[in-house]
């Protein structure tokens, strides 16, 4: 007898070997129809998989994350099936699942066109509607090589030939198409209903630029029509919010081929940068950080001591002078430790908090660069706290509270928290790791933060918290972090005099709130779709005249506004051009300004202005003082 244990703990008994599909059918017709796969322990298997011994079993449906993976994997095969049906000369290569979808690489004599993509998607729908069974079979490796060579699928044959000769391989057939795959797959093509092909891109065979350039077709697949539509809507919204597009339209920055991965900030963009930096500088000051500044270039021997020269050298920009090797710093930590080491430090000096807007350079691959989100030169709001073991909890607790307030001020309230714990390869005693991990978790609890634990994902030198922002359209951005480091103070011989007169190593807390300022500003632009809050907007208010009769009056208004808030002078644009007022209003509205003030003869006579707020909102006519009160409140509240 075979005993199957279901997720609710109940058991079912079968007289002999039984398939996943048969188990589902014995539970109910509805489950049998919904079943996409089975899960035995951690292994996901086809519904045709035969269970031959007592086992735990979960029936996987489209509601499960594993079910969605099976749908996407199977849709990639459906894509290849459709391509072969329409373009018999095309050769198939590989087609894995990726975030939100899948892709498949093809070798074909000409580029696929948008019209081809539409035809392929239509053919996929036709094949899915046939509801053809998906059937698995197993062949010895050499037989599988010969089989695919016979089909003219040389890429598949090459892939299989790289598998050890004593192994069997599995193939999946649906209708006229058969493909190499480990599986699992849906039981029939009729389960695949909600998909869309997205784009075609180039990709080298096996990721090697010496090999042939293939064509990669990307697609997305979902469990329901609503989920597919929601995803497409998110993509459409993300395209509107693309910081690269908005950076050009709002004249904030540009990238140039003469400096790949580096940013040219325009006046408006640099104004935004300064608002973010000066805000963070106030956070430093209010939380007792001492701002420091380390050099950009440091000598090779320092990077050897920290371990970066051996483990990170390929990502560092190297230079040479007088027969000595140097590197542009990829991070600020070593410089801060060298500052800490100057002079004798006592336990009374701890915790000692250093902060730096440190410019770093990393030699990122050109293919990974992405606007100002992924660059080669960036500035971090980098900080290091030198403390004792007993101070870890208090410092982490304070840091989390400060971070939450900073994110809220920038418009982010949905934060995800993850604690990464000790990896197998690590330094430091278990007792020390226990204390550090507990301190990180306690600090989040004290701040009222729910968190997940990522077992084994800590650095070799200590555990960490990662703080991830969730933006207006559901995307996640990992920005802040605090990391406990037992290692670098030892490597660079940093110490303090303990209360008993002995010399001890400080614990180093590596911390950042916004992380890379470039990346964070990109996130801000996309979060607010370029319509930045008034306190951050590079231009906060534009003053427009209707005719030349109001030019002097508008100048007076602009001057009064600029002097209205001495602590935070308003950023005012004065537009006295001889253009129609409707044209000027539209132009400044396209720049997403928070406020536009218009003055005609009536407003001048009344000592007032007509006020328009972003989003084409007419706030009516008000006195200059009333408007100053309005914008002052808006800036102060960071609304």
FIGU-656732 format. One record per residue (C-alpha): y, z, x; residue number from 1. Coordinates in steps of 0.02 Angstrom, whole numbers. Each point is the difference from the previous one (the first is absolute). Layout:
% residues N
Y,Z,X,NUM
...
% end
This chain:
% residues 639
0,0,0,1
179,-37,55,2
133,130,-40,3
181,-60,-10,4
138,131,6,5
160,-53,-88,6
178,59,43,7
-1,130,-140,8
-155,80,76,9
-120,-63,-132,10
-161,-86,52,11
-95,-150,-64,12
-183,-35,36,13
-78,-173,24,14
-184,-43,23,15
31,-106,155,16
132,-93,100,17
153,-37,-106,18
157,-105,25,19
178,61,-20,20
19,-117,-148,21
-153,74,-85,22
66,176,22,23
167,-52,-76,24
-89,-82,-146,25
-103,157,-32,26
161,100,-13,27
84,-117,-122,28
40,-181,-41,29
186,26,32,30
-31,64,176,31
-125,-139,34,32
133,-128,-45,33
135,85,104,34
-109,30,155,35
60,-94,155,36
-101,93,132,37
-82,167,38,38
39,137,125,39
-141,96,83,40
79,135,107,41
138,-90,94,42
-82,-172,-12,43
56,-126,-131,44
-140,-119,-53,45
-28,-146,-118,46
-57,33,-178,47
-160,-94,49,48
-35,129,137,49
-170,81,-25,50
-10,188,19,51
-170,53,67,52
23,188,24,53
89,148,-77,54
187,-32,18,55
173,48,-62,56
83,-147,-88,57
171,-43,-68,58
25,-157,-104,59
153,-91,69,60
115,-84,-127,61
171,-84,8,62
81,172,-27,63
-60,57,172,64
83,-38,168,65
-169,-62,63,66
-10,-113,-152,67
167,-78,41,68
-59,-35,178,69
-157,-84,-69,70
108,-107,-116,71
113,-53,144,72
-145,-36,117,73
-86,-104,-133,74
162,-92,-42,75
15,-51,183,76
-171,-83,-17,77
56,-81,-163,78
149,-71,95,79
-115,-75,132,80
-114,-69,-138,81
150,-86,-81,82
65,-71,165,83
-171,-74,40,84
-11,-74,-175,85
169,-87,18,86
-1,-34,187,87
-182,-23,55,88
52,-38,180,89
84,171,20,90
-95,127,104,91
-2,183,-50,92
19,140,127,93
37,181,-51,94
75,81,-156,95
27,188,1,96
83,121,-121,97
176,57,48,98
130,112,-82,99
31,-61,-177,100
-113,-151,18,101
-97,-111,118,102
12,-157,107,103
-117,-137,58,104
20,-111,154,105
-43,-185,-7,106
-8,-144,121,107
62,-160,-81,108
69,-166,61,109
172,22,-81,110
110,144,-57,111
-30,67,-175,112
151,-31,-113,113
70,104,-144,114
-79,-127,-116,115
-168,29,86,116
20,187,-26,117
31,-25,-186,118
-153,-113,-12,119
-109,126,94,120
55,143,-113,121
-39,-106,-154,122
-173,-42,69,123
-31,185,35,124
35,39,-183,125
-120,-137,-54,126
-139,65,113,127
29,180,-58,128
-13,-56,-181,129
-174,-70,36,130
-56,180,29,131
-125,-54,131,132
-112,137,71,133
34,57,178,134
-168,10,89,135
-39,79,169,136
-134,-55,123,137
-44,48,179,138
-41,-117,145,139
-45,28,183,140
151,-32,109,141
-64,-162,78,142
-49,-72,-169,143
174,38,-65,144
79,-87,151,145
-105,-155,-31,146
38,5,-186,147
190,1,22,148
-7,-130,138,149
-94,-109,-123,150
142,23,-124,151
127,-51,134,152
74,176,-2,153
19,20,188,154
116,150,-9,155
-126,96,-106,156
-139,-49,119,157
103,64,148,158
32,165,-89,159
-183,27,-39,160
-52,-48,177,161
103,147,65,162
-113,120,-98,163
-148,73,100,164
-150,-116,-15,165
-115,135,-68,166
111,34,-152,167
-11,-76,-173,168
156,-60,-91,169
41,0,-185,170
66,-149,-98,171
76,-5,-174,172
-12,-151,-115,173
101,-39,-154,174
-32,-170,-77,175
9,-136,134,176
80,113,131,177
-87,118,121,178
87,109,128,179
-40,123,137,180
45,178,-52,181
-58,181,10,182
58,27,-179,183
1,78,-122,184
60,-123,-133,185
26,-2,-187,186
-158,-47,-98,187
78,-161,-66,188
160,-102,18,189
51,42,-178,190
55,171,62,191
142,-84,96,192
143,-32,-120,193
166,64,67,194
50,-84,163,195
135,-108,75,196
18,-99,162,197
158,48,93,198
31,-105,155,199
-71,-96,148,200
28,53,180,201
-68,-45,171,202
-131,105,89,203
-95,-30,162,204
-189,-3,-8,205
-58,175,47,206
180,50,33,207
3,-90,168,208
149,-114,31,209
-110,-110,111,210
-103,-46,-153,211
34,-118,-145,212
137,43,-122,213
-79,26,-172,214
80,9,-172,215
0,171,-80,216
14,6,-189,217
58,170,-65,218
-39,60,-175,219
8,155,-107,220
-124,64,-129,221
5,145,-122,222
-107,86,-129,223
114,-45,-146,224
132,-124,-53,225
131,137,-10,226
-35,60,178,227
14,-178,64,228
165,-26,-90,229
68,166,61,230
-43,-49,179,231
83,-170,-17,232
154,84,-74,233
5,121,147,234
-10,-147,121,235
141,-88,-90,236
104,159,6,237
-42,25,184,238
59,-177,38,239
167,36,-84,240
14,160,103,241
-52,-78,167,242
114,81,129,243
4,-159,105,244
70,-101,-146,245
122,137,-51,246
51,27,181,247
61,-180,5,248
79,0,-173,249
93,164,27,250
45,-44,180,251
-81,155,74,252
-100,-65,149,253
-96,-146,69,254
-144,-34,119,255
10,-133,134,256
-130,-95,103,257
96,48,157,258
-50,181,-29,259
-165,3,-98,260
-32,166,-85,261
177,63,30,262
140,18,-127,263
178,-67,1,264
98,118,-112,265
153,-72,-88,266
150,110,-44,267
-63,44,-174,268
-176,34,62,269
63,109,142,270
105,97,-126,271
-160,35,-97,272
-88,47,162,273
138,122,44,274
-7,82,-171,275
-186,32,23,276
20,59,180,277
148,113,-34,278
-89,75,-150,279
-151,38,110,280
115,69,134,281
66,125,-128,282
-181,46,-41,283
-28,33,186,284
154,110,10,285
-35,95,-161,286
-177,41,58,287
43,57,176,288
-57,-151,99,289
83,-35,166,290
32,-186,17,291
-52,-74,166,292
-7,-173,78,293
-133,-59,121,294
-1,-157,110,295
-70,-166,-61,296
-101,-36,156,297
-121,122,80,298
-106,-17,156,299
-185,-43,-4,300
-64,167,66,301
68,92,-153,302
-93,-118,-117,303
-157,26,104,304
13,187,-24,305
21,-16,-188,306
-146,-124,-12,307
104,-141,-69,308
-17,-110,155,309
-188,-10,-22,310
-11,-2,-190,311
161,-82,-58,312
57,-112,141,313
-28,-164,-94,314
128,57,-129,315
131,48,130,316
136,-108,76,317
-21,16,189,318
132,-31,133,319
12,24,189,320
136,54,121,321
-13,32,186,322
-190,-13,-7,323
-15,134,-134,324
-65,-32,-176,325
94,58,-154,326
-22,-15,-187,327
119,-6,-146,328
-45,156,-98,329
-111,-31,-152,330
29,180,-58,331
117,144,41,332
-121,145,29,333
-10,0,191,334
189,-4,17,335
19,152,-112,336
-129,96,99,337
91,-38,163,338
160,69,-81,339
-95,156,-56,340
-62,28,178,341
176,14,71,342
29,184,31,343
-111,147,-46,344
-41,19,-184,345
-44,166,-80,346
-95,41,-158,347
171,55,-65,348
58,-183,11,349
-139,-58,-116,350
-8,-89,-116,351
107,-127,93,352
38,-156,-102,353
55,-163,81,354
52,-153,-101,355
42,-174,60,356
43,-167,-76,357
-109,-73,134,358
-13,-188,23,359
-178,-54,37,360
-83,-166,41,361
-178,-53,-36,362
-73,-169,42,363
-66,-39,-173,364
-95,-165,-24,365
116,-134,-69,366
-116,-29,-148,367
24,181,-55,368
191,-3,-3,369
77,13,-173,370
188,2,-22,371
69,171,45,372
-157,86,-64,373
-104,-43,154,374
103,-29,157,375
-12,14,189,376
156,104,21,377
35,146,-117,378
88,167,-10,379
-88,157,-61,380
71,160,-73,381
-115,80,126,382
-16,186,24,383
-108,121,98,384
-17,184,-35,385
-61,109,144,386
-76,158,-72,387
-136,130,13,388
-165,-9,-95,389
62,133,-121,390
155,-103,-42,391
-93,-157,-54,392
-11,50,-184,393
184,46,-21,394
59,-158,88,395
-114,-115,-102,396
49,89,-160,397
186,-24,35,398
-26,-180,53,399
-88,-48,-162,400
138,77,-106,401
135,-92,99,402
-96,-163,-11,403
-16,11,-189,404
187,25,-19,405
39,-146,116,406
-114,-117,-96,407
74,57,-166,408
175,-36,64,409
-54,-177,42,410
-77,-22,-173,411
-183,38,35,412
-87,138,-97,413
-178,-66,-5,414
-77,57,165,415
-182,0,51,416
-62,129,126,417
-150,-16,117,418
-66,124,127,419
-99,-82,140,420
-123,121,80,421
-94,13,165,422
-91,-153,66,423
-166,11,92,424
84,-36,168,425
138,128,22,426
76,128,115,427
35,183,-36,428
-110,139,-67,429
-68,3,-178,430
98,160,-26,431
162,-90,43,432
-45,-147,-115,433
-41,121,-140,434
170,80,17,435
94,-165,8,436
-91,-82,-146,437
22,155,-107,438
185,7,43,439
26,-181,-54,440
-91,26,-165,441
87,165,-34,442
170,-79,33,443
-34,-131,-134,444
-61,131,-122,445
155,104,30,446
105,-153,-41,447
-96,-33,-160,448
-78,-162,65,449
-172,-61,-52,450
-88,-85,143,451
-160,-88,53,452
-98,36,157,453
-47,-144,113,454
-147,69,97,455
-3,-48,184,456
160,-105,-3,457
104,117,106,458
53,-47,176,459
-105,60,146,460
141,122,43,461
23,78,-172,462
3,-17,-191,463
143,-75,-98,464
80,-22,-171,465
47,-175,-56,466
134,-19,-134,467
-9,-161,-102,468
135,-62,-118,469
-45,-89,-162,470
138,-122,-48,471
66,-66,-166,472
-137,-131,-17,473
-144,107,59,474
-10,-50,183,475
-36,134,129,476
93,23,164,477
-57,126,130,478
161,65,79,479
6,183,47,480
-122,97,107,481
-21,166,87,482
-133,11,136,483
-64,153,90,484
-23,-36,186,485
-99,114,118,486
-7,-134,135,487
164,-65,69,488
70,167,57,489
-157,17,107,490
9,-177,68,491
185,13,44,492
-7,184,53,493
121,70,-129,494
-2,189,-17,495
97,150,-59,496
2,184,49,497
-96,101,-130,498
46,176,-58,499
-124,75,124,500
76,-97,145,501
-142,-127,11,502
26,-189,0,503
-61,-91,-156,504
0,-177,-64,505
107,-33,-153,506
-74,-88,-150,507
96,-161,-31,508
31,-58,-178,509
40,-186,-4,510
98,-34,-160,511
94,-141,-84,512
71,-10,-175,513
54,-180,-25,514
-92,-62,154,515
67,-169,57,516
177,-18,-67,517
-24,-189,-7,518
-155,16,-107,519
74,135,-109,520
155,-104,-35,521
-114,-145,-47,522
-92,116,-120,523
168,59,-73,524
57,-179,-28,525
-161,-43,-90,526
-8,163,-99,527
176,-30,-70,528
-16,-191,-5,529
157,-8,108,530
101,101,-129,531
19,150,115,532
63,167,-67,533
189,18,12,534
-9,122,146,535
-100,-127,102,536
78,-164,-55,537
87,-89,146,538
143,-44,-119,539
21,127,-139,540
143,-75,-98,541
94,-166,-5,542
180,-12,-58,543
45,-167,-80,544
167,-70,-58,545
16,-126,-141,546
159,-85,67,547
115,21,149,548
110,113,-107,549
-125,142,26,550
-33,-25,186,551
110,144,62,552
-66,115,-137,553
-180,-39,51,554
43,38,181,555
67,170,-54,556
-159,34,-99,557
-111,-46,148,558
100,110,118,559
-7,147,-120,560
-188,-19,-23,561
-31,-7,188,562
93,166,23,563
-69,85,-155,564
-151,82,80,565
46,52,179,566
-176,64,38,567
-82,-160,-61,568
130,-140,-6,569
-39,-127,-135,570
-48,-174,57,571
116,-119,-91,572
10,-190,-6,573
170,-73,-48,574
-13,-174,-76,575
169,-85,-22,576
-63,-178,7,577
80,-131,-110,578
-158,-23,-104,579
-40,22,-183,580
-37,181,-40,581
-166,-46,-81,582
-53,-83,163,583
48,151,104,584
-87,122,-118,585
-158,-104,3,586
2,-13,190,587
17,188,26,588
-129,34,-135,589
-123,-110,95,590
31,114,150,591
-62,145,-109,592
157,105,24,593
-2,167,-94,594
177,-22,-69,595
126,-141,-25,596
181,41,-44,597
109,-134,-80,598
189,9,-16,599
109,-114,-106,600
179,23,-59,601
-51,124,-136,602
-100,108,121,603
143,-3,127,604
126,53,-131,605
-113,143,-55,606
-44,54,179,607
-183,-30,-42,608
-147,-116,34,609
-137,-82,-102,610
-165,68,65,611
-165,-92,4,612
-159,85,60,613
-151,-87,73,614
-110,-84,-129,615
150,-79,-89,616
49,165,-81,617
179,5,-64,618
66,178,20,619
170,-45,-71,620
173,37,68,621
32,164,92,622
128,76,116,623
-27,-9,188,624
-23,189,6,625
-131,-8,-138,626
-95,-133,95,627
9,100,161,628
-73,148,-93,629
-140,-112,-67,630
-47,-78,167,631
16,167,92,632
-126,78,-118,633
-116,-150,17,634
6,10,191,635
-23,190,3,636
-150,-7,-116,637
-76,-146,98,638
-25,-82,-169,639
% end
